[in-house]
Amino acid sequence: MNFLTIGHRGVMGVEPENTLRSFVAAQAAGLDIIELDLHLSKDGALVVMHDADVGRTTDGRGAIADKTLAELRDLDAGKGERIPVFEEVLDAVKAPLQAEIKDVAAARALADVMHARDLTGRVEVLSFHDEAIAEIARLVPGVRTALVASRYGTDVVERAIAVGATSLVLNIRRLTLEIVEHARKADLRIIGWVVNTQDDLRLVRALQLDGATTDYPEIKRTGRFTA
């Protein structure tokens, strides 16, 4: 199986995260998949941002859920970029996508877009939240899903199985050979995050993971040569 490199919020190490500029740069760098995050605006738009609050990544303040799309559009998301909606990302790049959702409401909104655009082959849905994965799987039969975990033990495998996920996206700081072997017995794909250094890359290759989520496009070039 080919080792996949996934652009974390585009290429957030060099461009403003979760912006069209970042996603286009990730595609130009040849990353295999682009990862992004989704939240719902006050008026129900699927906006692309990691945090629930706009303060860290824009020149605004306040919760996304308290702002309309028009209000969010007025903010600078870095280098003059605007906060995109999911549909704009679909049009801006052709690469496969990983869309991380934060709750059941976002799962329902995403399901509508996936049906309208027939995205089951292009978009894999990620979440830290078991119930969000279960909901998108119920609404979009055949969707590929992945459970994301930062603090976890071997029980993460049982959680993934319970909600029908086919992949795990795991924080490499807590990853052990025992967890990897347990996941392999369950036939789960494993992606490590965040892989930003050569030492990180050597670890995920030594554990024979299926891929790495990275902030930097250089990982794509060096990943082929790291054993």
N, C-alpha and C positions, 0 to 999 in steps of 0.2 A: 504494500500500500504506500502511496506517495505521502510524504511528510508535508502537511499543510501549514502555511503561514497565514495568520489572520491579523488584519490590521485593526488595532484597538482604537475604536472611535475614529477610524480613518488611520492617519499616522500622527497621533496626538503628540508624539515627541518632537515633531518638527512643524506642525501646522495646528491651528486652533481646532480643538477636539469637536467631533460631531458637527462639522460644517461641510458644505459642499466642496469647499477648497481642500479639506482634509481627505474626503472620500475620493475625489478625482486624483489627488496625489498618490493615494494608496493603490488605486487601479493602475496609474502610470508606472508605479514601482514594481508592478507585477505580483502583488500579494494575491494569494489564492481566493481569499474571502475577506469581506469587509464587515466588521462588527459595529453596531450602533445601538443606541438606547432610545426608548420611546416613553413619552408621558402624554397625558391628555391635557389640552388647554381647557380653560373655563367653558369654551363653546364647542368642545369635543374634537378638536383637531389633534391628529397624531404628530406631535412635535418631537424633534430629535434632540434630546439633551439627556445627560446622565443624571444630574442632581434634580431633586424635586423643587429646588429653589434656584433662581437665575443668578444669584449673587456672585458665585465663584467664577463663572465663565462668561459673563456679560457685564455691561456697564449699568445694569439695572438692579433692582432689589425686589424680593418677594417671591411667593410660590407660583409655579407654573399654573397650578389649578385655579389660582385667583385671577389669572390674566387671560384675556381673549387672544386669539391668534393675531389680530391686528396690533394689540399692545405688545405682544412678543416680537413682532416684526420690526418694531421701532428700536429694538435693542441691538447693540453691536456685540457680536459673539466672537470678536477677535479679527484684526486686520480688515475691518470693515465688513466682515461676513455677517449675514443674518441667520437667525435660527431657522433651519429648514423644516418642512413637513416631510413625512415619510415618502409620500408620493413623488416629491421632487428628487429624492435620492434615487428612487427607482428609475427615474428618467435620466439622471445625471451620469450614472455609471451602469455598466452591464455586468459587473462581477456578481457572483453569488453573495448573499447577505446573511448575517446573523443578527436578528433583531431581538434585543433584550427588553422584556416587559416587566413592569414592576407590580402589577396587580391584575385582578380579574376584569376590571373595567377596560384596561388597555388591551387585554386579550380579546374582548368582544369587538372593540373598534378595529383592531388588527385583522380579525377574522373577516370582517366586511371587505377590507381592501384585498385580502388574499383571495377571496372568492371572486371579486370583481376583476382582478388582474391575473387570476390563475397562477398563483405564486408558489404552490406547494413544491415545485421543482427547484425554485431559486432561493427561497427564504427558509432558513432554519430558525425556530423560535427558542430563545433562551430565557431562563428566569431563575432567580434565587428562590422563588416562591412556588411550592409544589402545586398549590391550588390554581395558580395562573397557568401552569403547564397543563394541568388536567382540563382546564376550561378551553384552552385553544385546541387541544386534541379532540375535545367533544364537538367543537364548532367547525373544525376543519379536518375532516377525516383524511388520513394519509400524511398530515403535516409531520415534518421531522422536528423533534424537540430535544433540548439539552438542559439538564439541571446544572446550575452554577452553584459553587460552594466555596466559601472562604475559610470557615472554621468547620471541620468535619472529621469524621472517623470512617470506619468501614461501613457504617450504617448508611452512608450516602449512596451506596450501591442499591440497597433495598428501597430507599426513597425514590431513586430514579426508576427502578423497575415498577414500583407501585403506580407511578403516573405515566408509564409508557414511554419514558424518554429513551432515546437510543444512544445518547452521548452524555458524558460528564465534562464540564469545564471547571477545572480545579486549580485553586491557588497552589503554586508550586512550593510555597514555603512550608506547607503541611503535608506534602505528598510523600508517601512511603511506598516501598515495593509491595508491602502487604496489601495496601489499598489498590494498587495497580493490578496485582494478581487477582484480587477479589472481583474487580470490575471486568477483567478479561474473561473470567469464568462465566460471567453474566453476558458476555458478548457485547459489552459497551465500548464505544469509542471514547478515547480520553484526550482532551486538549488541555495543555498547561498554560496558566497565565500568572503574572505578566512576565514574558521572557524578553529581557532587554539587554542582557550581557552574554558574553561567550560562556561564562560559567553557567548561567541559566540554561543556555542552549545545550551545553554538554550534559546537564542533568536530565533534561527532557528526552534527549536522544539516548542516554544510557538507560533510562526507564522505558524506552521504546514506546513513547507516546505517539499519538497519531498527528499531533500538530502543536503549534505554539501561537498564542496571542501576544502580539508585540506592539510597542509604541513606535518602533523604528524600522524603516524599510530595509536597513542593512541586514537584518536577520534573514530575510529572504535569500540574499546573495550568499551568506556564509552558511546557512543551514544545510546546504547540500554537501558541505565538506567537513561537517562536524560529526564525529563519531563518539 
